[in-house]
């Protein structure tokens, strides 16, 4: 930002000016991430992350629970999951790739030698056995065995990033980069089903999109940092109808530490434009603890969305881009109107930080 002249050298914004806003979900990891980001961006500033809830609680902005529920909505989601992923058909593309990931995961875990398998508390992972539904806490869930596969896949990926010895990372098994990608596919696919299936994504993303829209339309704001989770990224991309993207250099669909970056620019025609990028580190950058800087930058992938066109500079007209949020709002209301029979928790974005509690 300094190199481009967007902020001055040693920029020290007034915390009360509204020029910058750093907000984190109420977990230690998101608060620490935000404060570390502030330290890197504004080393001379005493600004801290804004956290709107007590430590350990979920801020409604990052909503892990659904805003509304009905039995008919639950059944409609189940039907949509089957329609999209076709897991009951062992010959479908998703079922084949998921089962391949399951098989590699069980191999690395020496699954059949585990106590859980021997005592019958865990069974072999099978793509066609994945079952879903809305829980009493208004979150979307999967069956216990599929959940174990999801968590095991996620844990192994963390081990891949953190364990320097690649053989130890794979529990003593010699596996390829492609095998790691298959293991990542388990986590990515289940997570996509549980959060980013369209009928779910429009519900989960509603609060977050309201907040992002507010930030993009706050005139005095120069920079906003909203720190949530990979699941938030997935539902945002799904609801805004981002086209499928590749993540070259990384085998995760949404790599650890990823960011969606929206930039508002003013053109020579005095009109506003938005660029939208997906930014993430490669597996090598993460595994080898490489310093990310201008000489070794992260991957910056320009996002493409349905029904709006980029200009020759790869940017979207601001008003056109706002129609994505309009459409998301309309879809949210349409789905709620069609299926609601139960509680509607609702959400209204805060227009100020007056009730926020700064985190130390």
C-alpha positions as CSV (number, residue, x, y, z in Angstrom):
1,X,0.0,0.0,0.0
2,X,2.9,2.4,0.7
3,X,4.6,1.5,-2.6
4,X,1.4,2.4,-4.4
5,X,1.0,5.6,-2.5
6,X,-2.3,4.5,-1.0
7,X,-1.2,5.2,2.6
8,X,1.7,7.4,3.8
9,X,4.9,6.0,5.3
10,X,4.5,5.2,9.0
11,X,0.7,5.7,8.7
12,X,-0.9,6.1,12.1
13,X,-4.6,6.4,11.7
14,X,-6.7,7.8,14.6
15,X,-8.6,4.8,16.0
16,X,-11.8,7.1,16.2
17,X,-11.5,8.5,12.7
18,X,-13.2,5.6,11.0
19,X,-10.4,5.4,8.4
20,X,-9.6,1.8,9.3
21,X,-11.5,-1.0,10.9
22,X,-10.1,-4.4,12.1
23,X,-12.8,-6.8,13.3
24,X,-12.2,-10.4,14.4
25,X,-14.5,-13.3,15.4
26,X,-14.4,-14.1,19.2
27,X,-11.7,-16.8,19.1
28,X,-8.1,-16.6,20.1
29,X,-6.9,-17.6,16.7
30,X,-8.9,-14.9,14.8
31,X,-8.0,-12.2,17.4
32,X,-4.3,-13.1,17.2
33,X,-4.4,-13.2,13.4
34,X,-5.9,-9.7,13.3
35,X,-3.6,-8.2,15.9
36,X,-0.6,-9.7,14.1
37,X,-1.8,-8.3,10.8
38,X,-2.2,-4.8,12.4
39,X,1.4,-5.1,13.8
40,X,2.7,-5.8,10.3
41,X,0.6,-3.1,8.6
42,X,0.7,-0.4,11.2
43,X,3.7,-1.2,13.4
44,X,3.7,2.3,15.0
45,X,0.0,2.2,15.9
46,X,-1.7,1.0,19.1
47,X,-4.9,0.0,17.4
48,X,-6.1,-3.5,18.3
49,X,-8.7,-5.9,16.9
50,X,-12.3,-5.1,17.6
51,X,-14.2,-8.0,19.0
52,X,-17.9,-7.7,19.6
53,X,-18.5,-10.8,21.7
54,X,-16.8,-12.4,24.8
55,X,-13.8,-14.6,24.1
56,X,-14.9,-18.1,22.8
57,X,-18.2,-16.9,21.4
58,X,-19.3,-16.5,17.8
59,X,-20.0,-13.1,16.5
60,X,-23.2,-13.1,14.5
61,X,-21.2,-11.5,11.6
62,X,-19.4,-14.9,11.2
63,X,-22.6,-16.9,11.8
64,X,-22.0,-20.6,12.3
65,X,-25.7,-21.2,12.8
66,X,-28.6,-20.7,10.4
67,X,-30.8,-17.7,10.6
68,X,-33.9,-19.7,10.0
69,X,-35.1,-23.3,9.9
70,X,-38.0,-25.6,8.9
71,X,-38.4,-29.3,8.2
72,X,-39.2,-28.5,4.6
73,X,-36.0,-26.5,4.3
74,X,-34.0,-29.4,5.8
75,X,-35.5,-31.8,3.2
76,X,-34.9,-29.3,0.4
77,X,-31.2,-29.1,1.4
78,X,-30.9,-32.8,1.5
79,X,-32.3,-33.1,-2.0
80,X,-30.0,-30.4,-3.3
81,X,-26.9,-32.1,-1.8
82,X,-27.8,-35.3,-3.6
83,X,-28.6,-33.4,-6.8
84,X,-25.3,-31.6,-6.8
85,X,-22.9,-34.2,-5.4
86,X,-24.6,-37.5,-6.2
87,X,-22.8,-39.4,-3.5
88,X,-25.3,-42.2,-3.5
89,X,-24.1,-42.9,-7.1
90,X,-20.7,-44.6,-6.7
91,X,-20.0,-43.8,-10.3
92,X,-20.5,-40.0,-10.0
93,X,-17.3,-37.8,-10.2
94,X,-17.6,-36.5,-6.7
95,X,-18.2,-40.0,-5.2
96,X,-15.2,-41.4,-7.0
97,X,-12.9,-38.6,-6.0
98,X,-14.2,-38.6,-2.4
99,X,-13.8,-42.4,-2.1
100,X,-10.2,-42.1,-3.4
101,X,-9.5,-39.5,-0.7
102,X,-11.1,-41.7,1.9
103,X,-9.0,-44.7,0.9
104,X,-5.8,-42.8,1.1
105,X,-6.8,-41.3,4.4
106,X,-7.5,-44.8,5.9
107,X,-4.2,-46.0,4.5
108,X,-2.2,-43.2,6.1
109,X,-4.1,-43.6,9.4
110,X,-3.6,-47.4,9.4
111,X,-7.3,-47.4,10.0
112,X,-7.9,-51.1,10.2
113,X,-5.3,-51.3,13.0
114,X,-7.0,-48.7,15.1
115,X,-8.8,-49.5,18.3
116,X,-11.9,-47.6,17.1
117,X,-12.2,-49.8,14.0
118,X,-11.5,-53.0,16.0
119,X,-14.2,-52.3,18.6
120,X,-16.7,-51.2,16.0
121,X,-17.1,-47.6,17.1
122,X,-15.7,-46.4,13.7
123,X,-16.4,-48.0,10.3
124,X,-14.7,-47.6,7.0
125,X,-15.3,-44.3,5.3
126,X,-17.6,-44.6,2.4
127,X,-18.8,-41.8,0.1
128,X,-22.3,-43.2,-0.2
129,X,-22.7,-43.3,3.6
130,X,-22.4,-39.5,4.1
131,X,-25.6,-38.3,5.6
132,X,-26.6,-34.7,6.4
133,X,-29.2,-32.7,8.3
134,X,-29.9,-29.6,10.4
135,X,-29.2,-30.0,14.1
136,X,-31.2,-28.6,17.0
137,X,-28.6,-25.8,17.4
138,X,-29.5,-24.7,13.8
139,X,-26.2,-25.8,12.2
140,X,-25.9,-28.2,9.4
141,X,-24.3,-31.5,10.3
142,X,-23.1,-34.8,8.9
143,X,-23.1,-38.3,10.3
144,X,-20.5,-39.1,12.9
145,X,-18.3,-41.3,10.8
146,X,-18.1,-38.7,8.0
147,X,-17.3,-36.1,10.6
148,X,-14.4,-38.2,11.8
149,X,-13.0,-38.4,8.3
150,X,-13.4,-34.6,7.9
151,X,-11.5,-33.9,11.1
152,X,-8.8,-36.5,10.3
153,X,-8.3,-35.0,6.9
154,X,-8.0,-31.5,8.4
155,X,-5.6,-32.7,11.1
156,X,-3.3,-34.4,8.6
157,X,-3.2,-31.3,6.5
158,X,-2.1,-29.3,9.5
159,X,0.5,-31.9,10.1
160,X,1.7,-31.6,6.5
161,X,2.3,-27.9,7.0
162,X,3.9,-28.2,10.4
163,X,6.0,-31.3,10.4
164,X,9.3,-30.8,8.5
165,X,9.8,-34.5,8.0
166,X,7.4,-35.4,5.2
167,X,7.5,-39.1,6.2
168,X,6.5,-38.3,9.8
169,X,3.8,-36.0,8.5
170,X,2.2,-39.0,6.7
171,X,2.4,-41.2,9.8
172,X,5.4,-43.1,8.3
173,X,3.8,-43.6,4.9
174,X,5.6,-42.6,1.7
175,X,2.9,-40.8,-0.3
176,X,2.9,-38.3,-3.2
177,X,1.8,-34.7,-3.5
178,X,-1.2,-36.0,-5.4
179,X,-2.0,-38.3,-2.5
180,X,-2.0,-35.3,-0.2
181,X,-4.3,-33.6,-2.6
182,X,-6.7,-36.5,-2.4
183,X,-6.7,-36.3,1.4
184,X,-7.4,-32.5,1.1
185,X,-10.3,-33.3,-1.2
186,X,-12.0,-35.1,1.7
187,X,-11.9,-31.9,3.9
188,X,-12.8,-29.6,1.0
189,X,-15.7,-31.6,-0.2
190,X,-17.4,-32.2,3.2
191,X,-16.8,-28.6,4.1
192,X,-18.4,-27.5,0.8
193,X,-21.4,-29.7,1.4
194,X,-21.9,-28.6,5.0
195,X,-21.5,-24.9,4.4
196,X,-21.6,-23.9,0.7
197,X,-24.4,-26.0,-0.8
198,X,-26.4,-23.1,-2.3
199,X,-29.5,-23.3,-0.1
200,X,-27.2,-23.3,2.9
201,X,-24.7,-20.7,1.7
202,X,-27.4,-18.1,1.2
203,X,-28.4,-18.5,4.8
204,X,-24.9,-18.8,6.4
205,X,-23.5,-15.9,4.3
206,X,-26.2,-13.3,4.9
207,X,-24.7,-11.7,8.0
208,X,-21.2,-11.6,6.6
209,X,-22.3,-10.1,3.3
210,X,-24.3,-7.4,5.1
211,X,-21.1,-6.4,6.9
212,X,-18.9,-6.4,3.8
213,X,-21.5,-4.4,1.9
214,X,-21.5,-1.8,4.7
215,X,-17.7,-1.6,4.7
216,X,-17.6,-1.1,0.9
217,X,-20.1,1.7,1.1
218,X,-18.5,3.5,4.1
219,X,-17.0,6.7,2.5
220,X,-14.5,7.5,5.3
221,X,-13.1,3.9,5.3
222,X,-9.6,3.5,3.8
223,X,-9.1,-0.1,5.0
224,X,-11.2,-2.9,6.5
225,X,-10.0,-6.2,7.8
226,X,-12.7,-8.8,8.7
227,X,-11.1,-11.9,10.1
228,X,-13.3,-15.0,10.1
229,X,-12.8,-18.5,8.8
230,X,-12.3,-20.6,5.7
231,X,-16.0,-21.6,5.9
232,X,-16.9,-17.9,5.7
233,X,-14.9,-17.6,2.5
234,X,-16.6,-20.6,1.0
235,X,-20.2,-19.4,1.6
236,X,-19.3,-15.8,0.4
237,X,-18.0,-17.2,-2.9
238,X,-20.9,-19.5,-3.3
239,X,-23.6,-16.9,-2.6
240,X,-22.0,-14.2,-4.8
241,X,-21.9,-16.8,-7.6
242,X,-18.2,-16.7,-8.1
243,X,-17.2,-19.1,-10.9
244,X,-15.1,-22.2,-10.0
245,X,-11.5,-21.3,-9.5
246,X,-8.2,-23.2,-9.4
247,X,-5.7,-22.7,-6.6
248,X,-2.3,-23.3,-8.4
249,X,0.5,-24.2,-6.0
250,X,-1.8,-25.4,-3.3
251,X,-4.0,-28.6,-3.0
252,X,-6.7,-27.1,-0.8
253,X,-9.8,-25.4,-2.3
254,X,-9.5,-22.7,0.3
255,X,-5.9,-22.8,1.6
256,X,-5.1,-22.0,5.2
257,X,-4.7,-18.2,5.7
258,X,-6.7,-17.3,2.5
259,X,-8.2,-13.9,2.0
260,X,-10.8,-12.4,-0.3
261,X,-9.6,-8.9,-1.2
262,X,-12.0,-6.3,-2.4
263,X,-10.5,-3.0,-3.7
264,X,-12.5,0.1,-4.6
265,X,-10.9,2.3,-7.2
266,X,-11.9,5.6,-8.9
267,X,-11.3,5.7,-12.6
268,X,-10.4,8.7,-14.8
269,X,-14.2,8.9,-15.6
270,X,-14.8,9.6,-11.9
271,X,-16.7,6.3,-11.6
272,X,-16.0,3.7,-9.0
273,X,-14.7,0.2,-9.8
274,X,-14.1,-2.9,-7.7
275,X,-11.4,-5.5,-8.1
276,X,-11.9,-8.9,-6.4
277,X,-9.1,-11.2,-5.7
278,X,-8.5,-14.5,-3.8
279,X,-5.1,-14.4,-2.1
280,X,-3.3,-17.3,-0.6
281,X,0.1,-18.9,0.1
282,X,1.3,-21.9,-1.7
283,X,2.0,-25.2,0.1
284,X,5.7,-24.6,-0.2
285,X,5.5,-21.1,1.2
286,X,3.5,-22.5,4.2
287,X,5.5,-25.7,4.8
288,X,8.9,-23.9,4.5
289,X,7.9,-20.9,6.6
290,X,8.9,-18.6,3.7
291,X,8.7,-14.9,4.3
292,X,5.8,-13.4,2.2
293,X,6.8,-10.1,0.7
294,X,7.0,-8.3,-2.7
295,X,9.9,-10.6,-3.7
296,X,8.1,-13.7,-2.7
297,X,4.4,-12.8,-3.0
298,X,1.4,-15.0,-2.3
299,X,-0.8,-16.2,-5.2
300,X,-3.3,-13.5,-6.2
301,X,-6.2,-14.9,-8.2
302,X,-8.7,-12.5,-9.8
303,X,-12.2,-13.7,-9.2
304,X,-14.9,-13.9,-11.8
305,X,-18.6,-13.7,-11.1
306,X,-21.7,-14.8,-13.0
307,X,-23.8,-12.1,-14.8
308,X,-21.4,-9.2,-14.5
309,X,-18.6,-8.2,-16.8
310,X,-15.1,-7.0,-16.1
311,X,-13.6,-4.0,-17.9
312,X,-10.3,-4.1,-19.7
313,X,-8.5,-3.6,-16.4
314,X,-10.1,-6.6,-14.9
315,X,-12.4,-4.6,-12.6
316,X,-16.1,-4.4,-12.2
317,X,-18.3,-1.3,-12.2
318,X,-19.1,-0.6,-8.6
319,X,-22.9,-0.5,-9.1
320,X,-22.8,-3.8,-11.1
321,X,-20.8,-5.4,-8.3
322,X,-23.4,-4.3,-5.7
323,X,-26.1,-6.2,-7.7
324,X,-24.4,-9.3,-6.5
325,X,-25.2,-8.3,-2.9
326,X,-28.7,-7.3,-4.0
327,X,-29.2,-10.7,-5.6
328,X,-27.9,-12.4,-2.5
329,X,-30.4,-10.4,-0.3
330,X,-33.2,-11.3,-2.7
331,X,-32.3,-15.0,-2.7
332,X,-32.1,-15.0,1.1
333,X,-35.6,-13.5,1.4
334,X,-37.0,-15.8,-1.2
335,X,-35.6,-18.9,0.5
336,X,-36.8,-17.7,3.9
337,X,-40.2,-16.9,2.6
338,X,-40.5,-20.3,0.9
339,X,-39.3,-22.5,3.8
340,X,-39.6,-20.6,7.1
341,X,-41.8,-22.2,9.7
342,X,-39.5,-21.8,12.7
343,X,-37.2,-19.3,14.4
344,X,-35.7,-16.4,12.5
345,X,-32.8,-14.9,14.5
346,X,-32.3,-12.1,12.0
347,X,-29.3,-9.8,11.7
348,X,-28.8,-6.1,11.4
349,X,-25.2,-4.9,10.9
350,X,-23.9,-2.5,13.5
351,X,-23.3,1.0,12.0
352,X,-20.6,1.9,14.5
353,X,-18.1,0.4,16.9
354,X,-19.6,2.0,20.0
355,X,-20.6,-1.3,21.6
356,X,-17.4,-3.1,20.5
357,X,-15.0,-4.4,23.1
358,X,-11.3,-4.0,22.1
359,X,-9.3,-7.2,22.6
360,X,-6.0,-7.0,24.3
